[in-house]
Amino acid sequence: MAILESGEIYVETIYILSLESDKIRAKDIGDYIGFSRPSVSRAINSLIEKGLVRKDKNGYIKLTEGGIILAKHKYERHTLIAKLFEGLGVDEDTAEEDACRIEPFISDTTLNAIRVHMIRNS
């Protein structure tokens, strides 16, 4: 099952929002990432078709088990990169923004090297 980078952004966003509330709507997702409601709606429908997301009877958006696995993986990668940047002295907002940009392109090999480096130097 191939998922585009934008789909991964949505899955990760739903995961982040779910840490705060189990009542997530398309509007919440759009507000968080700055995308229009029609764009969010199309993306959610695509993620439903891929089995990563579902809507409950009240219209709240939830990750499936597969969606949770993908989201946790993406979130862990993002968080690790952001923490590395912050450890280098980058302010939190810039570190978060740069981690978002870099995370989709960094290899697992490099990410594991970052993880080892951070463990050794903590």
C-alpha positions in Angstrom: 0.0 0.0 0.0 1.7 3.2 -1.2 0.9 6.4 0.7 2.0 9.8 -0.4 3.9 12.1 1.9 0.8 14.3 2.3 -1.1 11.3 3.5 1.6 10.6 6.1 1.3 14.2 7.2 -2.4 13.7 7.8 -1.9 10.5 9.7 0.7 12.0 11.9 -1.5 15.1 12.5 -4.5 12.9 13.5 -2.2 11.1 15.9 -0.9 14.3 17.5 -4.5 15.6 17.8 -5.6 12.3 19.3 -3.1 12.8 22.1 -5.3 15.7 23.3 -8.8 14.5 22.3 -10.7 11.6 20.9 -13.1 14.0 19.1 -11.2 15.0 15.9 -13.0 16.5 13.0 -11.8 17.5 9.5 -11.9 21.2 10.7 -9.5 20.4 13.5 -7.0 18.7 11.1 -7.3 21.6 8.6 -6.7 24.2 11.4 -3.7 22.3 12.7 -1.9 22.0 9.3 -3.3 25.0 7.5 -5.1 23.1 4.7 -8.6 23.8 3.4 -11.5 21.7 4.5 -12.0 20.3 0.9 -8.4 19.2 0.8 -8.7 17.6 4.2 -11.9 15.9 3.2 -10.3 14.4 0.1 -7.3 13.2 2.0 -9.4 11.6 4.8 -11.5 9.8 2.2 -8.3 8.5 0.6 -6.9 7.4 4.0 -10.2 5.6 4.7 -9.9 3.7 1.4 -6.4 2.7 2.4 -7.6 1.4 5.8 -5.6 3.9 7.8 -8.5 6.1 9.1 -12.1 5.6 9.9 -15.0 7.8 10.9 -17.2 6.9 13.8 -21.0 7.2 13.9 -20.6 10.9 15.1 -18.3 11.8 12.2 -15.2 11.9 14.4 -12.0 10.8 12.7 -9.9 8.0 14.2 -6.8 6.1 13.2 -7.1 2.4 12.6 -4.5 0.0 14.0 -2.5 0.3 10.8 -2.9 4.1 11.0 -1.6 4.2 14.5 1.5 2.1 13.7 2.3 4.4 10.7 1.6 7.6 12.7 3.8 6.5 15.7 6.6 5.7 13.3 6.4 9.1 11.6 6.0 11.0 14.9 9.0 9.2 16.5 11.1 10.1 13.5 10.0 13.7 13.5 10.4 14.1 17.3 13.9 12.6 17.2 15.1 15.0 14.5 13.5 18.0 16.2 15.3 17.1 19.5 18.6 16.8 17.7 18.2 20.3 16.2 17.2 21.7 19.6 20.3 20.1 21.1 22.3 21.9 18.6 20.8 25.2 19.8 18.0 25.7 17.2 14.9 27.3 18.8 11.9 24.9 19.2 9.7 26.4 16.5 12.4 26.3 13.9 13.5 22.8 15.0 9.9 21.6 14.5 9.5 23.2 11.1 12.8 21.9 9.9 12.1 18.4 11.2 8.8 18.4 9.3 10.7 19.2 6.1 13.5 16.8 6.6 11.8 13.7 8.1 10.3 12.4 4.8 13.7 12.3 3.1 16.0 11.0 5.8 17.0 7.3 5.6 16.4 4.8 8.4 20.2 4.3 8.5 20.8 8.0 9.2 18.0 8.2 11.7 19.4 5.2 13.6 22.8 6.9 13.6 21.1 10.1 15.1 19.4 7.9 17.7 22.7 6.2 18.7 24.5 9.6 18.8 21.8 11.2 21.0 21.8 8.2 23.4 25.6 8.3 23.7 25.6 12.0 24.3 22.8 12.3 26.8 
